[in-house]
C-alpha cells in the first residue's frame, strides 16, 4: 500500500475532514514521541505505536464531541 491508500472500508462522512484527521494524527504522534514515516508506509512501525496513536486520536475526538455537545462550556 502506498501513500494515501488504505484497506479500510470506512468512509468519511465529510471528505474534507481527511486533512484535519491527518493533522491530528501528526500532532498526536509528536506528543507521544513517535516518528511517522515520510513515505506514508506504516508496515515498519510497531503495532504498539500505531495503536497508541489511534487510541489517543479516538480519545481526543470523543473529548471534542463532548465539548461540542455541552455547548463548548469546557473549552
C-alpha positions as a printed NumPy array, in Angstrom:
array([[  0.   ,   0.   ,   0.   ],
       [  1.406,   3.355,  -0.948],
       [  0.839,   6.802,   0.435],
       [ -2.796,   7.783,   0.536],
       [ -4.018,   4.225,   0.028],
       [ -5.882,   2.285,   2.646],
       [ -7.506,  -1.097,   3.087],
       [-10.077,   0.419,   5.396],
       [-13.684,   0.174,   4.319],
       [-14.513,   3.194,   6.463],
       [-15.516,   6.279,   4.549],
       [-15.558,   9.821,   5.839],
       [-18.937,  11.492,   6.046],
       [-17.201,  14.783,   5.278],
       [-14.35 ,  14.036,   2.832],
       [-12.724,  17.408,   3.586],
       [-12.14 ,  16.17 ,   7.14 ],
       [ -9.317,  13.944,   5.868],
       [ -6.785,  16.769,   6.081],
       [ -7.849,  17.648,   9.642],
       [ -7.574,  13.994,  10.69 ],
       [ -4.106,  13.732,   9.161],
       [ -3.047,  16.856,  11.058],
       [ -4.431,  15.367,  14.27 ],
       [ -2.505,  12.153,  13.608],
       [  0.783,  14.038,  13.277],
       [  0.081,  16.128,  16.386],
       [ -0.676,  13.044,  18.49 ],
       [  2.366,  11.19 ,  17.166],
       [  4.582,  14.159,  18.008],
       [  3.129,  14.361,  21.532],
       [  3.854,  10.658,  22.012],
       [  7.353,  10.948,  20.521],
       [  6.551,   8.603,  17.633],
       [  8.029,   9.277,  14.195],
       [  5.547,   8.791,  11.332],
       [  7.178,   7.544,   8.095],
       [  7.514,  10.26 ,   5.454],
       [  6.54 ,   7.85 ,   2.667],
       [  3.236,   7.008,   4.374],
       [  4.042,   3.301,   4.7  ],
       [  3.275,   2.1  ,   8.213],
       [  4.382,  -1.503,   7.706],
       [  7.652,  -0.996,   9.549],
       [  6.063,   0.685,  12.567],
       [  5.412,  -1.235,  15.753],
       [  1.788,  -2.186,  16.301],
       [  2.027,  -0.702,  19.773],
       [  2.95 ,   2.696,  18.294],
       [  0.192,   2.766,  15.679],
       [ -2.32 ,   1.595,  18.279],
       [ -1.23 ,   4.314,  20.694],
       [ -1.696,   6.954,  18.009],
       [ -5.159,   5.616,  17.11 ],
       [ -6.218,   5.387,  20.744],
       [ -5.176,   8.943,  21.515],
       [ -6.896,  10.228,  18.366],
       [-10.108,   8.495,  19.438],
       [ -9.885,   9.97 ,  22.942],
       [ -9.325,  13.44 ,  21.528],
       [-12.235,  13.129,  19.069],
       [-14.559,  11.972,  21.865],
       [-13.419,  14.896,  24.007],
       [-14.089,  17.343,  21.158],
       [-17.554,  15.827,  20.593],
       [-18.397,  16.026,  24.305],
       [-17.347,  19.676,  24.414],
       [-19.404,  20.424,  21.315],
       [-22.481,  18.717,  22.75 ],
       [-22.028,  20.575,  26.025],
       [-22.11 ,  23.842,  24.134],
       [-18.398,  24.468,  24.369],
       [-18.571,  25.278,  28.075],
       [-15.409,  23.263,  28.886],
       [-13.106,  24.778,  26.286]])
